[in-house]
Amino acid sequence: MAIWFLRENEGVSFTRSLLVGAARPGAAIATCVAVDSSPGGLLRIDVADAVEATCFQAIRLAGTKAYIGYGARVFIVDCVTEDVVMYQMDGYFCEFFDAEELETSGEDFCVLASSASELFAFGSDGALLWKTTQLAIDAVMVHSATGTHIKGSGEWDPPGGWEPFILATRTGERVNGGSALQS
């Protein structure tokens, strides 16, 4: 399986197509993603334009799930059943981090998604395992993960005012660090 953003006028023939994020029929398309889900063929996923800010966009493929981060939303598309789950983020989407990239076993999470202020953890089935809020005001980054801890930083005083945090891998609870807002 493979996933990629489609370029304008890219000559690809799709066996299936899906529109996600549209509140109404006829919504403008903001970006398009292609998934080669052999033997299911090529799936085109069109992401509807949204009113929220679009700073970053990213995609990941984990098993049969396509993760699309765009605007202030994360879409998880099952490439076999075409079921779609959408998560609204507080602020804009930042980045995906997967277990393989972070060199963890993947037993505690499959994919992490960060926003301007939050971190979401998703299991191998695409289900939301936990969400931690108030990690930043302008971006959350993950630097490393182990079976017990996730180390990252959040930008509290842009530009460059990054503060470190450590979260419990299985629950997302703060071990230490985080905002000045914490009690």
Steps between C-alpha positions, in 0.01 A plus 500: 500500500609855430360849567580835340359848437373534144648774288273704277437321171675183617387234255387219730199276447308420818274205574330678791463857631386650827424853623580580865432808711218645291218656698300535180496354149701698247763616752829616350787250510804616697737208444497151352667185625560174313526161670614188320319239708569197282313278443224760557643721226565872513292710739473877454415695817389859445517723808241778496613855559441627851475841660777435752863599446709259297860530612609142443379182337634148532406140425591163647403145421479243781361162405177563311452847654585824319563793736450845350579814698363818347380830644392434856390143430633146482318253279549127540381310195474122494618424147309169492159598640528874415380586851614848604553642847582868547658664804478876548816651649538804721690723260672384185636155419882481529648156432470121515750281682478124463630226726746377239644849449540539876657153521242364745328163492163642401328314784393821676411712196525479124484869404527826695347819359593844631321831476581850614433390859413127521630151439271214388597130516336247269511120519563260213124484438485881459316550831588798718690370804554831678529876448716739703419872492682819600844387385564825308334795330677493163627147423561162662797288392590145603871421525508141628289225650561188703269240650457731801552864390445740213739796498408812310481875514234763461539856381359735763665829404542521121735520338736261671348475848498120517445315829564126541241251623492129581178296470418145606491298177191293587281779641633835378511627858772754577802359677659844510531820300232682311342836535520774753122456515538167677427495869 
